[in-house]
């Protein structure tokens, strides 16, 4: 699916499909963290089962208003112990499948919100 946003002045997701997302003209095939403030970090996990509290600690360190967690091709929720650092910093967390997370990130980033999307990109 291609996404064609209105004029957005922050980095936005240009498309997605099984095993990839588009960031501008680049095709990304590994899990990634993207922020409306220009952040882009490798998120070292290729399966939901690989996730741990350390992955969410990295997100908490970004000190954003909201984290959108794209849990892969299907909706899966992180364990409570994983998100303690987000709770401690009062950072909101929304969980959805990766395609929905891409769309939601674009909308919120386009509105000027301080938002980070953490996308689990699973190998097909």
Residue pairs with C-beta under 8 A, 6 or more apart in sequence:
1 15
1 16
1 17
1 99
2 14
2 15
3 12
3 13
3 14
3 15
3 16
3 102
3 103
3 106
5 12
5 106
5 110
6 110
8 106
8 109
8 110
10 36
10 37
10 38
10 109
10 110
11 23
11 24
11 34
11 36
11 38
11 40
11 109
12 23
12 105
12 106
12 109
12 110
13 21
13 22
13 23
13 34
13 102
13 105
13 106
13 117
14 22
14 23
14 24
14 25
15 21
15 22
16 22
16 98
16 99
16 102
18 73
18 124
19 29
19 121
19 122
19 123
19 124
20 27
20 28
20 29
20 121
21 27
21 28
21 32
21 98
21 102
21 119
21 121
22 28
23 32
23 34
23 40
28 121
29 121
30 42
30 43
30 46
30 121
31 42
31 43
31 44
31 45
31 46
31 118
31 119
31 120
31 121
32 40
32 41
32 42
32 43
32 118
32 119
32 121
33 39
33 40
33 41
33 42
33 43
33 58
33 59
33 62
33 116
33 117
33 118
33 119
34 40
34 105
34 116
34 117
34 119
35 62
35 64
35 115
35 116
35 117
36 64
36 105
36 108
36 109
36 112
36 113
36 114
36 115
36 116
37 64
37 114
39 62
39 116
41 58
43 55
43 58
43 118
43 119
43 120
44 50
44 55
45 51
45 55
45 120
46 121
46 122
46 123
47 120
47 122
48 71
48 72
48 76
48 120
48 122
51 78
51 82
51 120
52 82
53 81
53 82
53 83
53 84
53 85
55 82
55 118
56 78
56 82
56 83
56 84
56 85
56 86
57 85
59 67
59 85
59 86
59 91
59 116
59 118
60 85
60 86
60 88
60 89
60 91
61 85
62 116
63 89
63 91
64 91
64 114
64 115
64 116
65 91
65 92
65 113
65 114
65 115
66 91
66 92
66 93
66 94
66 108
66 113
66 114
66 115
66 116
67 86
67 91
67 92
67 93
67 94
67 115
67 116
67 117
67 118
68 93
68 94
68 96
68 101
68 104
68 105
68 108
68 115
68 116
68 117
68 118
69 78
69 93
69 94
69 95
69 96
69 101
69 117
69 118
69 120
70 96
70 97
70 98
70 99
70 100
70 101
70 102
70 117
70 118
70 119
70 120
71 77
71 78
71 95
71 96
71 97
71 98
71 101
71 120
72 97
72 98
72 120
72 121
72 122
73 97
73 98
73 122
74 97
75 95
75 96
75 97
76 95
77 95
78 93
78 95
83 93
86 92
86 93
94 101
94 104
96 104
98 119
98 120
98 121
101 117
101 119
102 117
102 119
104 117
105 115
105 117
108 115
109 115
